[in-house]
Amino acid sequence: MESNRVAVISAVLDDPVKCQVEFNKVVSQSKDIVRGRMGIPFLEEGISVVCLTVMGTMDEINSLTGKLGSIDSVNVKTAISKKEVL
């Protein structure tokens, strides 16, 4: 059995009106590993920043990161703990 890790997935939505529906759909499909979510809209700039705290296997974390990163107008970076958790 693969061990879990804690990670933070940070996403910048350059055009939230265009991509937020698909972004939210992808996040909801991974609701089992999402532990927290914070979103900050920059209304005047037309940009949104979303940070997800997740706990899952490396495959689950990488899959979610890849799916989010493949959405047009979404830029994603992930920081993953080195410590394995239960």
Backbone torsions as a table, in degrees:
resi	resn	phi	psi	omega
1	MET	NA	131.3	-179.8
2	GLU	-76.8	139.7	-178.7
3	SER	-81.5	159.7	179.6
4	ASN	-91.1	158.0	174.1
5	ARG	-137.8	157.4	174.8
6	VAL	-97.3	139.9	-179.8
7	ALA	-145.4	158.9	173.4
8	VAL	-118.9	122.9	176.4
9	ILE	-105.4	117.8	179.9
10	SER	-107.1	132.4	-178.7
11	ALA	-131.5	136.8	172.7
12	VAL	-110.9	120.8	178.0
13	LEU	-97.7	105.3	-176.5
14	ASP	-71.3	-23.2	178.2
15	ASP	-141.4	77.0	-172.9
16	PRO	-57.7	-36.6	-179.5
17	VAL	-60.8	-36.2	-177.2
18	LYS	-77.1	-35.0	-168.6
19	CYS	-118.1	-6.2	-172.0
20	GLN	-67.2	-31.5	179.6
21	VAL	-65.3	-47.6	179.2
22	GLU	-66.7	-39.6	178.2
23	PHE	-58.3	-49.7	-179.5
24	ASN	-63.9	-34.9	178.3
25	LYS	-63.9	-45.1	179.8
26	VAL	-64.3	-43.6	179.2
27	VAL	-62.4	-42.7	-178.8
28	SER	-66.6	-27.6	176.8
29	GLN	-69.8	-19.1	179.0
30	SER	-110.8	26.7	-175.2
31	LYS	-59.8	-21.7	-179.6
32	ASP	-67.8	-25.3	-178.9
33	ILE	-105.6	-11.2	-178.8
34	VAL	-79.5	124.7	-180.0
35	ARG	-105.8	-23.9	-179.7
36	GLY	-161.3	156.4	-178.9
37	ARG	-147.8	135.4	175.5
38	MET	-133.5	129.8	177.9
39	GLY	-124.7	137.3	178.7
40	ILE	-127.1	114.9	177.2
41	PRO	-86.2	136.3	170.7
42	PHE	-107.0	85.0	-169.9
43	LEU	-61.3	-46.2	-178.0
44	GLU	-64.7	-32.4	-178.6
45	GLU	-86.8	-15.3	-178.5
46	GLY	71.4	33.0	-178.0
47	ILE	-130.5	149.1	172.2
48	SER	-127.4	146.8	176.0
49	VAL	-118.3	130.7	179.7
50	VAL	-127.7	131.5	175.5
51	CYS	-118.8	126.8	178.8
52	LEU	-112.8	131.4	170.4
53	THR	-100.9	124.8	-175.5
54	VAL	-128.7	157.5	172.1
55	MET	-137.5	118.7	-178.8
56	GLY	-171.6	-174.8	177.2
57	THR	-73.1	163.5	177.5
58	MET	-58.8	-38.9	179.2
59	ASP	-62.5	-43.0	-180.0
60	GLU	-66.1	-43.5	-179.5
61	ILE	-65.0	-47.0	179.9
62	ASN	-65.3	-35.5	178.0
63	SER	-64.2	-46.5	179.1
64	LEU	-63.5	-45.0	178.5
65	THR	-58.9	-44.0	-179.9
66	GLY	-64.2	-42.5	179.4
67	LYS	-64.2	-43.0	180.0
68	LEU	-66.7	-41.1	-179.1
69	GLY	-68.0	-20.1	180.0
70	SER	-84.1	-7.8	178.3
71	ILE	-77.2	131.2	178.9
72	ASP	-59.8	136.2	179.3
73	SER	76.8	13.9	177.9
74	VAL	-119.0	126.8	175.6
75	ASN	-113.5	130.3	-171.6
76	VAL	-128.1	141.0	170.7
77	LYS	-136.1	145.7	-177.7
78	THR	-129.4	135.2	172.2
79	ALA	-113.6	125.4	-174.8
80	ILE	-117.8	135.3	178.5
81	SER	-66.0	149.7	174.9
82	LYS	-83.8	-21.7	-177.9
83	LYS	-79.1	133.2	175.0
84	GLU	-86.5	140.5	-179.2
85	VAL	-125.0	162.9	179.2
86	LEU	-80.4	NA	NA
